[in-house]
Structure formats: C-alpha cells, structure tokens
C-alpha cells in the first residue's frame, strides 16, 4: 500500500537529480570540447553535450 499515487514509485523521485547531474556533466563536456578537445572531435563533442543537456533537462522536467 505504500506506493505513490502517480504510479511512478521511487523511480520518479530519482529523475530530477539524475537530470541535474546530466545537465551539469554536459556543461563540463561542452567546455572540454571548446578548450581541450581535439579539433577533429570538437563538433561531435559539442553535439554530445547538447543532447546530454537536453535529455537532462527533460528528465528534470518530468520529475
């Protein structure tokens, strides 16, 4: 009987912190891509950072 009303349970509570960590990691990845990454890998790293940030924000919004 101790389940959440929305049906998500304990997993729903983890979405916000996981999303925040993903967004924070994306900022670091973007900084690495801009300043220390290999020039030929810069575009791929920037794209990865953008997608990681977007998915992190989406997870945080779902919480």
N, CA, C and O atoms as a Maestro MAE file, in Angstrom:
{
 s_m_m2io_version
 :::
 2.0.0
}

f_m_ct {
 s_m_title
 :::
 protein
 m_atom[252] {
  # First column is atom index #
  i_m_mmod_type
  r_m_x_coord
  r_m_y_coord
  r_m_z_coord
  i_m_residue_number
  s_m_chain_name
  s_m_pdb_residue_name
  s_m_pdb_atom_name
  i_m_atomic_number
  :::
  1 25 0.798 -1.203 0.000 1 A "UNK " " N  " 7
  2 3 0.000 0.000 0.000 1 A "UNK " " CA " 6
  3 2 0.840 1.266 0.000 1 A "UNK " " C  " 6
  4 15 0.283 2.342 -0.216 1 A "UNK " " O  " 8
  5 25 2.120 1.204 0.225 2 A "UNK " " N  " 7
  6 3 2.938 2.392 0.343 2 A "UNK " " CA " 6
  7 2 3.411 2.956 -0.980 2 A "UNK " " C  " 6
  8 15 4.404 3.683 -1.008 2 A "UNK " " O  " 8
  9 25 2.736 2.646 -2.084 3 A "UNK " " N  " 7
  10 3 3.167 3.129 -3.381 3 A "UNK " " CA " 6
  11 2 2.678 4.551 -3.617 3 A "UNK " " C  " 6
  12 15 1.705 5.005 -3.014 3 A "UNK " " O  " 8
  13 25 3.381 5.238 -4.511 4 A "UNK " " N  " 7
  14 3 2.997 6.601 -4.850 4 A "UNK " " CA " 6
  15 2 1.689 6.598 -5.636 4 A "UNK " " C  " 6
  16 15 1.372 5.633 -6.331 4 A "UNK " " O  " 8
  17 25 0.950 7.667 -5.518 5 A "UNK " " N  " 7
  18 3 -0.346 7.773 -6.182 5 A "UNK " " CA " 6
  19 2 -0.178 7.842 -7.691 5 A "UNK " " C  " 6
  20 15 -1.017 7.325 -8.428 5 A "UNK " " O  " 8
  21 25 0.892 8.471 -8.162 6 A "UNK " " N  " 7
  22 3 1.073 8.645 -9.597 6 A "UNK " " CA " 6
  23 2 1.551 7.375 -10.294 6 A "UNK " " C  " 6
  24 15 1.636 7.362 -11.522 6 A "UNK " " O  " 8
  25 25 1.861 6.322 -9.571 7 A "UNK " " N  " 7
  26 3 2.256 5.063 -10.172 7 A "UNK " " CA " 6
  27 2 3.722 4.965 -10.531 7 A "UNK " " C  " 6
  28 15 4.175 3.907 -10.968 7 A "UNK " " O  " 8
  29 25 4.473 6.034 -10.360 8 A "UNK " " N  " 7
  30 3 5.887 6.011 -10.711 8 A "UNK " " CA " 6
  31 2 6.702 5.367 -9.604 8 A "UNK " " C  " 6
  32 15 7.679 4.673 -9.886 8 A "UNK " " O  " 8
  33 25 6.331 5.575 -8.378 9 A "UNK " " N  " 7
  34 3 7.063 4.998 -7.258 9 A "UNK " " CA " 6
  35 2 8.368 5.722 -7.006 9 A "UNK " " C  " 6
  36 15 8.475 6.925 -7.243 9 A "UNK " " O  " 8
  37 25 9.362 4.988 -6.525 10 A "UNK " " N  " 7
  38 3 10.643 5.578 -6.176 10 A "UNK " " CA " 6
  39 2 11.439 6.058 -7.371 10 A "UNK " " C  " 6
  40 15 12.293 6.934 -7.232 10 A "UNK " " O  " 8
  41 25 11.175 5.500 -8.547 11 A "UNK " " N  " 7
  42 3 11.928 5.911 -9.730 11 A "UNK " " CA " 6
  43 2 11.649 7.361 -10.098 11 A "UNK " " C  " 6
  44 15 12.533 8.043 -10.616 11 A "UNK " " O  " 8
  45 25 10.447 7.839 -9.843 12 A "UNK " " N  " 7
  46 3 10.105 9.214 -10.175 12 A "UNK " " CA " 6
  47 2 10.891 10.225 -9.372 12 A "UNK " " C  " 6
  48 15 11.194 11.314 -9.861 12 A "UNK " " O  " 8
  49 25 11.220 9.874 -8.147 13 A "UNK " " N  " 7
  50 3 11.989 10.785 -7.302 13 A "UNK " " CA " 6
  51 2 13.434 10.903 -7.755 13 A "UNK " " C  " 6
  52 15 14.099 11.886 -7.428 13 A "UNK " " O  " 8
  53 25 13.927 9.939 -8.490 14 A "UNK " " N  " 7
  54 3 15.316 9.967 -8.939 14 A "UNK " " CA " 6
  55 2 15.490 10.756 -10.229 14 A "UNK " " C  " 6
  56 15 16.619 11.074 -10.603 14 A "UNK " " O  " 8
  57 25 14.404 11.080 -10.917 15 A "UNK " " N  " 7
  58 3 14.523 11.749 -12.206 15 A "UNK " " CA " 6
  59 2 15.149 13.133 -12.094 15 A "UNK " " C  " 6
  60 15 16.018 13.477 -12.895 15 A "UNK " " O  " 8
  61 25 14.734 13.923 -11.134 16 A "UNK " " N  " 7
  62 3 15.252 15.289 -11.009 16 A "UNK " " CA " 6
  63 2 16.749 15.313 -10.724 16 A "UNK " " C  " 6
  64 15 17.470 16.029 -11.418 16 A "UNK " " O  " 8
  65 25 17.259 14.567 -9.738 17 A "UNK " " N  " 7
  66 3 18.702 14.613 -9.506 17 A "UNK " " CA " 6
  67 2 19.520 14.030 -10.652 17 A "UNK " " C  " 6
  68 15 20.600 14.532 -10.964 17 A "UNK " " O  " 8
  69 25 19.014 12.980 -11.276 18 A "UNK " " N  " 7
  70 3 19.740 12.405 -12.414 18 A "UNK " " CA " 6
  71 2 19.774 13.404 -13.566 18 A "UNK " " C  " 6
  72 15 20.806 13.566 -14.217 18 A "UNK " " O  " 8
  73 25 18.662 14.066 -13.818 19 A "UNK " " N  " 7
  74 3 18.624 15.080 -14.866 19 A "UNK " " CA " 6
  75 2 19.551 16.244 -14.575 19 A "UNK " " C  " 6
  76 15 20.199 16.767 -15.482 19 A "UNK " " O  " 8
  77 25 19.620 16.653 -13.316 20 A "UNK " " N  " 7
  78 3 20.518 17.748 -12.941 20 A "UNK " " CA " 6
  79 2 21.977 17.359 -13.133 20 A "UNK " " C  " 6
  80 15 22.782 18.167 -13.597 20 A "UNK " " O  " 8
  81 25 22.316 16.131 -12.779 21 A "UNK " " N  " 7
  82 3 23.698 15.664 -12.965 21 A "UNK " " CA " 6
  83 2 24.025 15.590 -14.454 21 A "UNK " " C  " 6
  84 15 25.122 15.968 -14.866 21 A "UNK " " O  " 8
  85 25 23.091 15.111 -15.257 22 A "UNK " " N  " 7
  86 3 23.327 15.050 -16.703 22 A "UNK " " CA " 6
  87 2 23.555 16.444 -17.282 22 A "UNK " " C  " 6
  88 15 24.450 16.637 -18.105 22 A "UNK " " O  " 8
  89 25 22.748 17.413 -16.856 23 A "UNK " " N  " 7
  90 3 22.912 18.778 -17.353 23 A "UNK " " CA " 6
  91 2 24.255 19.360 -16.920 23 A "UNK " " C  " 6
  92 15 24.916 20.048 -17.698 23 A "UNK " " O  " 8
  93 25 24.656 19.085 -15.682 24 A "UNK " " N  " 7
  94 3 25.946 19.587 -15.202 24 A "UNK " " CA " 6
  95 2 27.103 18.952 -15.963 24 A "UNK " " C  " 6
  96 15 28.061 19.636 -16.321 24 A "UNK " " O  " 8
  97 25 27.019 17.655 -16.210 25 A "UNK " " N  " 7
  98 3 28.074 16.988 -16.974 25 A "UNK " " CA " 6
  99 2 28.157 17.530 -18.396 25 A "UNK " " C  " 6
  100 15 29.241 17.604 -18.974 25 A "UNK " " O  " 8
  101 25 27.019 17.907 -18.953 26 A "UNK " " N  " 7
  102 3 27.034 18.436 -20.313 26 A "UNK " " CA " 6
  103 2 27.767 19.768 -20.392 26 A "UNK " " C  " 6
  104 15 28.409 20.064 -21.400 26 A "UNK " " O  " 8
  105 25 27.678 20.568 -19.343 27 A "UNK " " N  " 7
  106 3 28.402 21.845 -19.318 27 A "UNK " " CA " 6
  107 2 29.905 21.583 -19.317 27 A "UNK " " C  " 6
  108 15 30.660 22.245 -20.029 27 A "UNK " " O  " 8
  109 25 30.331 20.614 -18.514 28 A "UNK " " N  " 7
  110 3 31.743 20.247 -18.498 28 A "UNK " " CA " 6
  111 2 32.202 19.682 -19.829 28 A "UNK " " C  " 6
  112 15 33.303 19.986 -20.289 28 A "UNK " " O  " 8
  113 25 31.369 18.862 -20.449 29 A "UNK " " N  " 7
  114 3 31.716 18.287 -21.746 29 A "UNK " " CA " 6
  115 2 31.823 19.367 -22.811 29 A "UNK " " C  " 6
  116 15 32.714 19.316 -23.658 29 A "UNK " " O  " 8
  117 25 30.929 20.340 -22.775 30 A "UNK " " N  " 7
  118 3 30.990 21.440 -23.741 30 A "UNK " " CA " 6
  119 2 32.244 22.283 -23.535 30 A "UNK " " C  " 6
  120 15 32.871 22.716 -24.502 30 A "UNK " " O  " 8
  121 25 32.608 22.516 -22.277 31 A "UNK " " N  " 7
  122 3 33.833 23.271 -22.002 31 A "UNK " " CA " 6
  123 2 35.060 22.508 -22.483 31 A "UNK " " C  " 6
  124 15 35.980 23.095 -23.052 31 A "UNK " " O  " 8
  125 25 35.070 21.199 -22.254 32 A "UNK " " N  " 7
  126 3 36.184 20.378 -22.737 32 A "UNK " " CA " 6
  127 2 36.260 20.427 -24.259 32 A "UNK " " C  " 6
  128 15 37.346 20.543 -24.827 32 A "UNK " " O  " 8
  129 25 35.110 20.338 -24.916 33 A "UNK " " N  " 7
  130 3 35.089 20.368 -26.375 33 A "UNK " " CA " 6
  131 2 35.609 21.695 -26.909 33 A "UNK " " C  " 6
  132 15 36.292 21.732 -27.933 33 A "UNK " " O  " 8
  133 25 35.289 22.779 -26.220 34 A "UNK " " N  " 7
  134 3 35.698 24.105 -26.696 34 A "UNK " " CA " 6
  135 2 37.163 24.408 -26.444 34 A "UNK " " C  " 6
  136 15 37.802 25.099 -27.238 34 A "UNK " " O  " 8
  137 25 37.702 23.895 -25.341 35 A "UNK " " N  " 7
  138 3 39.031 24.327 -24.932 35 A "UNK " " CA " 6
  139 2 40.115 23.267 -25.020 35 A "UNK " " C  " 6
  140 15 41.266 23.601 -25.302 35 A "UNK " " O  " 8
  141 25 39.789 22.003 -24.789 36 A "UNK " " N  " 7
  142 3 40.838 20.991 -24.707 36 A "UNK " " CA " 6
  143 2 40.650 19.843 -25.687 36 A "UNK " " C  " 6
  144 15 41.564 19.042 -25.880 36 A "UNK " " O  " 8
  145 25 39.507 19.752 -26.293 37 A "UNK " " N  " 7
  146 3 39.243 18.633 -27.190 37 A "UNK " " CA " 6
  147 2 40.030 18.744 -28.484 37 A "UNK " " C  " 6
  148 15 40.427 19.832 -28.901 37 A "UNK " " O  " 8
  149 25 40.245 17.607 -29.102 38 A "UNK " " N  " 7
  150 3 40.933 17.590 -30.395 38 A "UNK " " CA " 6
  151 2 40.068 18.315 -31.427 38 A "UNK " " C  " 6
  152 15 38.847 18.162 -31.432 38 A "UNK " " O  " 8
  153 25 40.698 19.100 -32.297 39 A "UNK " " N  " 7
  154 3 39.916 19.873 -33.271 39 A "UNK " " CA " 6
  155 2 39.001 19.014 -34.146 39 A "UNK " " C  " 6
  156 15 37.901 19.444 -34.493 39 A "UNK " " O  " 8
  157 25 39.440 17.817 -34.503 40 A "UNK " " N  " 7
  158 3 38.603 16.981 -35.361 40 A "UNK " " CA " 6
  159 2 37.436 16.345 -34.602 40 A "UNK " " C  " 6
  160 15 36.482 15.879 -35.225 40 A "UNK " " O  " 8
  161 25 37.496 16.320 -33.275 41 A "UNK " " N  " 7
  162 3 36.419 15.745 -32.468 41 A "UNK " " CA " 6
  163 2 35.517 16.808 -31.859 41 A "UNK " " C  " 6
  164 15 34.542 16.478 -31.184 41 A "UNK " " O  " 8
  165 25 35.826 18.068 -32.085 42 A "UNK " " N  " 7
  166 3 35.101 19.161 -31.430 42 A "UNK " " CA " 6
  167 2 33.606 19.157 -31.756 42 A "UNK " " C  " 6
  168 15 32.772 19.317 -30.864 42 A "UNK " " O  " 8
  169 25 33.274 18.975 -33.020 43 A "UNK " " N  " 7
  170 3 31.863 19.013 -33.417 43 A "UNK " " CA " 6
  171 2 31.076 17.860 -32.791 43 A "UNK " " C  " 6
  172 15 29.947 18.054 -32.341 43 A "UNK " " O  " 8
  173 25 31.660 16.675 -32.760 44 A "UNK " " N  " 7
  174 3 30.974 15.525 -32.159 44 A "UNK " " CA " 6
  175 2 30.792 15.725 -30.658 44 A "UNK " " C  " 6
  176 15 29.744 15.380 -30.113 44 A "UNK " " O  " 8
  177 25 31.791 16.273 -29.990 45 A "UNK " " N  " 7
  178 3 31.684 16.511 -28.552 45 A "UNK " " CA " 6
  179 2 30.639 17.578 -28.245 45 A "UNK " " C  " 6
  180 15 29.896 17.459 -27.270 45 A "UNK " " O  " 8
  181 25 30.582 18.612 -29.068 46 A "UNK " " N  " 7
  182 3 29.563 19.653 -28.870 46 A "UNK " " CA " 6
  183 2 28.157 19.084 -29.057 46 A "UNK " " C  " 6
  184 15 27.241 19.417 -28.305 46 A "UNK " " O  " 8
  185 25 27.993 18.226 -30.059 47 A "UNK " " N  " 7
  186 3 26.686 17.590 -30.273 47 A "UNK " " CA " 6
  187 2 26.315 16.701 -29.098 47 A "UNK " " C  " 6
  188 15 25.169 16.702 -28.649 47 A "UNK " " O  " 8
  189 25 27.285 15.943 -28.599 48 A "UNK " " N  " 7
  190 3 27.031 15.073 -27.445 48 A "UNK " " CA " 6
  191 2 26.628 15.902 -26.228 48 A "UNK " " C  " 6
  192 15 25.720 15.524 -25.488 48 A "UNK " " O  " 8
  193 25 27.302 17.028 -26.025 49 A "UNK " " N  " 7
  194 3 26.970 17.896 -24.897 49 A "UNK " " CA " 6
  195 2 25.562 18.466 -25.044 49 A "UNK " " C  " 6
  196 15 24.823 18.558 -24.064 49 A "UNK " " O  " 8
  197 25 25.197 18.843 -26.248 50 A "UNK " " N  " 7
  198 3 23.862 19.395 -26.489 50 A "UNK " " CA " 6
  199 2 22.775 18.361 -26.205 50 A "UNK " " C  " 6
  200 15 21.778 18.668 -25.550 50 A "UNK " " O  " 8
  201 25 22.962 17.151 -26.690 51 A "UNK " " N  " 7
  202 3 21.970 16.104 -26.452 51 A "UNK " " CA " 6
  203 2 21.915 15.713 -24.983 51 A "UNK " " C  " 6
  204 15 20.831 15.466 -24.453 51 A "UNK " " O  " 8
  205 25 23.060 15.653 -24.317 52 A "UNK " " N  " 7
  206 3 23.078 15.319 -22.896 52 A "UNK " " CA " 6
  207 2 22.345 16.382 -22.089 52 A "UNK " " C  " 6
  208 15 21.590 16.059 -21.172 52 A "UNK " " O  " 8
  209 25 22.566 17.651 -22.428 53 A "UNK " " N  " 7
  210 3 21.882 18.735 -21.727 53 A "UNK " " CA " 6
  211 2 20.372 18.655 -21.941 53 A "UNK " " C  " 6
  212 15 19.598 18.765 -20.990 53 A "UNK " " O  " 8
  213 25 19.963 18.463 -23.183 54 A "UNK " " N  " 7
  214 3 18.536 18.391 -23.481 54 A "UNK " " CA " 6
  215 2 17.840 17.246 -22.766 54 A "UNK " " C  " 6
  216 15 16.734 17.409 -22.250 54 A "UNK " " O  " 8
  217 25 18.482 16.095 -22.738 55 A "UNK " " N  " 7
  218 3 17.883 14.953 -22.055 55 A "UNK " " CA " 6
  219 2 17.887 15.151 -20.538 55 A "UNK " " C  " 6
  220 15 16.964 14.710 -19.853 55 A "UNK " " O  " 8
  221 25 18.910 15.805 -20.016 56 A "UNK " " N  " 7
  222 3 18.935 16.093 -18.584 56 A "UNK " " CA " 6
  223 2 17.817 17.029 -18.171 56 A "UNK " " C  " 6
  224 15 17.169 16.819 -17.146 56 A "UNK " " O  " 8
  225 25 17.590 18.061 -18.969 57 A "UNK " " N  " 7
  226 3 16.504 18.999 -18.688 57 A "UNK " " CA " 6
  227 2 15.153 18.291 -18.794 57 A "UNK " " C  " 6
  228 15 14.254 18.542 -17.991 57 A "UNK " " O  " 8
  229 25 15.010 17.412 -19.779 58 A "UNK " " N  " 7
  230 3 13.752 16.675 -19.931 58 A "UNK " " CA " 6
  231 2 13.488 15.781 -18.721 58 A "UNK " " C  " 6
  232 15 12.359 15.719 -18.233 58 A "UNK " " O  " 8
  233 25 14.509 15.095 -18.239 59 A "UNK " " N  " 7
  234 3 14.325 14.249 -17.058 59 A "UNK " " CA " 6
  235 2 13.947 15.082 -15.836 59 A "UNK " " C  " 6
  236 15 13.074 14.696 -15.060 59 A "UNK " " O  " 8
  237 25 14.603 16.215 -15.672 60 A "UNK " " N  " 7
  238 3 14.289 17.073 -14.533 60 A "UNK " " CA " 6
  239 2 12.860 17.612 -14.634 60 A "UNK " " C  " 6
  240 15 12.177 17.759 -13.620 60 A "UNK " " O  " 8
  241 25 12.418 17.902 -15.840 61 A "UNK " " N  " 7
  242 3 11.061 18.415 -16.022 61 A "UNK " " CA " 6
  243 2 10.005 17.343 -15.766 61 A "UNK " " C  " 6
  244 15 8.893 17.657 -15.341 61 A "UNK " " O  " 8
  245 25 10.341 16.099 -16.019 62 A "UNK " " N  " 7
  246 3 9.389 15.008 -15.790 62 A "UNK " " CA " 6
  247 2 9.189 14.704 -14.312 62 A "UNK " " C  " 6
  248 15 8.188 14.100 -13.927 62 A "UNK " " O  " 8
  249 25 10.136 15.121 -13.493 63 A "UNK " " N  " 7
  250 3 10.057 14.794 -12.056 63 A "UNK " " CA " 6
  251 2 8.991 15.618 -11.368 63 A "UNK " " C  " 6
  252 15 8.784 15.479 -10.163 63 A "UNK " " O  " 8
  :::
 }
 m_bond[251] {
  # First column is bond index #
  i_m_from
  i_m_to
  i_m_order
  :::
  1 1 2 1
  2 2 3 1
  3 3 4 2
  4 3 5 1
  5 5 6 1
  6 6 7 1
  7 7 8 2
  8 7 9 1
  9 9 10 1
  10 10 11 1
  11 11 12 2
  12 11 13 1
  13 13 14 1
  14 14 15 1
  15 15 16 2
  16 15 17 1
  17 17 18 1
  18 18 19 1
  19 19 20 2
  20 19 21 1
  21 21 22 1
  22 22 23 1
  23 23 24 2
  24 23 25 1
  25 25 26 1
  26 26 27 1
  27 27 28 2
  28 27 29 1
  29 29 30 1
  30 30 31 1
  31 31 32 2
  32 31 33 1
  33 33 34 1
  34 34 35 1
  35 35 36 2
  36 35 37 1
  37 37 38 1
  38 38 39 1
  39 39 40 2
  40 39 41 1
  41 41 42 1
  42 42 43 1
  43 43 44 2
  44 43 45 1
  45 45 46 1
  46 46 47 1
  47 47 48 2
  48 47 49 1
  49 49 50 1
  50 50 51 1
  51 51 52 2
  52 51 53 1
  53 53 54 1
  54 54 55 1
  55 55 56 2
  56 55 57 1
  57 57 58 1
  58 58 59 1
  59 59 60 2
  60 59 61 1
  61 61 62 1
  62 62 63 1
  63 63 64 2
  64 63 65 1
  65 65 66 1
  66 66 67 1
  67 67 68 2
  68 67 69 1
  69 69 70 1
  70 70 71 1
  71 71 72 2
  72 71 73 1
  73 73 74 1
  74 74 75 1
  75 75 76 2
  76 75 77 1
  77 77 78 1
  78 78 79 1
  79 79 80 2
  80 79 81 1
  81 81 82 1
  82 82 83 1
  83 83 84 2
  84 83 85 1
  85 85 86 1
  86 86 87 1
  87 87 88 2
  88 87 89 1
  89 89 90 1
  90 90 91 1
  91 91 92 2
  92 91 93 1
  93 93 94 1
  94 94 95 1
  95 95 96 2
  96 95 97 1
  97 97 98 1
  98 98 99 1
  99 99 100 2
  100 99 101 1
  101 101 102 1
  102 102 103 1
  103 103 104 2
  104 103 105 1
  105 105 106 1
  106 106 107 1
  107 107 108 2
  108 107 109 1
  109 109 110 1
  110 110 111 1
  111 111 112 2
  112 111 113 1
  113 113 114 1
  114 114 115 1
  115 115 116 2
  116 115 117 1
  117 117 118 1
  118 118 119 1
  119 119 120 2
  120 119 121 1
  121 121 122 1
  122 122 123 1
  123 123 124 2
  124 123 125 1
  125 125 126 1
  126 126 127 1
  127 127 128 2
  128 127 129 1
  129 129 130 1
  130 130 131 1
  131 131 132 2
  132 131 133 1
  133 133 134 1
  134 134 135 1
  135 135 136 2
  136 135 137 1
  137 137 138 1
  138 138 139 1
  139 139 140 2
  140 139 141 1
  141 141 142 1
  142 142 143 1
  143 143 144 2
  144 143 145 1
  145 145 146 1
  146 146 147 1
  147 147 148 2
  148 147 149 1
  149 149 150 1
  150 150 151 1
  151 151 152 2
  152 151 153 1
  153 153 154 1
  154 154 155 1
  155 155 156 2
  156 155 157 1
  157 157 158 1
  158 158 159 1
  159 159 160 2
  160 159 161 1
  161 161 162 1
  162 162 163 1
  163 163 164 2
  164 163 165 1
  165 165 166 1
  166 166 167 1
  167 167 168 2
  168 167 169 1
  169 169 170 1
  170 170 171 1
  171 171 172 2
  172 171 173 1
  173 173 174 1
  174 174 175 1
  175 175 176 2
  176 175 177 1
  177 177 178 1
  178 178 179 1
  179 179 180 2
  180 179 181 1
  181 181 182 1
  182 182 183 1
  183 183 184 2
  184 183 185 1
  185 185 186 1
  186 186 187 1
  187 187 188 2
  188 187 189 1
  189 189 190 1
  190 190 191 1
  191 191 192 2
  192 191 193 1
  193 193 194 1
  194 194 195 1
  195 195 196 2
  196 195 197 1
  197 197 198 1
  198 198 199 1
  199 199 200 2
  200 199 201 1
  201 201 202 1
  202 202 203 1
  203 203 204 2
  204 203 205 1
  205 205 206 1
  206 206 207 1
  207 207 208 2
  208 207 209 1
  209 209 210 1
  210 210 211 1
  211 211 212 2
  212 211 213 1
  213 213 214 1
  214 214 215 1
  215 215 216 2
  216 215 217 1
  217 217 218 1
  218 218 219 1
  219 219 220 2
  220 219 221 1
  221 221 222 1
  222 222 223 1
  223 223 224 2
  224 223 225 1
  225 225 226 1
  226 226 227 1
  227 227 228 2
  228 227 229 1
  229 229 230 1
  230 230 231 1
  231 231 232 2
  232 231 233 1
  233 233 234 1
  234 234 235 1
  235 235 236 2
  236 235 237 1
  237 237 238 1
  238 238 239 1
  239 239 240 2
  240 239 241 1
  241 241 242 1
  242 242 243 1
  243 243 244 2
  244 243 245 1
  245 245 246 1
  246 246 247 1
  247 247 248 2
  248 247 249 1
  249 249 250 1
  250 250 251 1
  251 251 252 2
  :::
 }
}
